[in-house]
Amino acid sequence: MSAEKGKEKAAYSPPLFPGYPERPEERKWPPPTPLPLVPTEDINRVLKQILDRLDAIEKRLENIEKMLAGRQPIP
């Protein structure tokens, strides 16, 4: 009997790295939700507003840079 156990142990070798547990096939992801239908004019208007705001931020940053460049460094 011990000879049979020795053969069984020799025939079976555990994997070097444990594998990932298999996921059950029952788990299904829900279907993706479609994007809302938005008219092209609305999208263009929103993008224009974003660009206008970014331009205003850029101008304020330029003013701050000019103000800081004019200051004397603290010794």
N, C-alpha and C positions, 0 to 999 in steps of 0.2 A: 504494500500500500504506500509506503514512503517513496518507492520508486516512481509510482504514478504521480504523486504530488510534486516530485522533483521535475518530472517532465512537463507537468502543467505550468509550473512556475517558470520554467525555461522557455516555454512556448509563448507565454504572455509577458510582455514587458510594458510597463506603463509609459505613456507619452512623456517626453521631456518637459513640455510646457502644457499646463492644463488648458483645454480649449474653452471657448465661450459656450455657456449653456445655450442650447437651442431654444429659440423662441417658438412659442406655439403659433401655429398657422391661423388660429382663430382671431388673433389680434390684427385687425385691419385698420389702416388709417382712414379717417373720414375723407371724402372727396374734397378737393380744394374749392374754396368759395370763389365764384367769379367776381371780377372787378366790377364796381358799379359803372353804369353807363353815364359818362359825363360828357357833355358837349365840348367840342374842340375849342369853342370860343371861351368857355369858362376856364379851361386849362391854360390857354394863352393869356388870359387876364390874370390868373394867379401867378404864372411865371413872370409876367411883367411887373407885378407888385413885388415879388421877391427880388427881382433885379434892381428895382428902384430902391428898396430898403438896403440892399447890399451897397449900392452906390453911395447912399447917405452915410452908411457906416464907414466906408472907405474915406470919404471926405473928412469925417470927424477924426479918424485915425491920423490922417495927414496933418490936420491942425494940431493934434496932440504932439506929433513928431516934431513939427516946427517949433512949438512952444518949448519942448524939452531940449531941442538942439540949441536954442538961444540962451538957456540957463548956464550959469557958471558951475563947473563941477565942484563938489564939496571936497575940500582938502582933507 
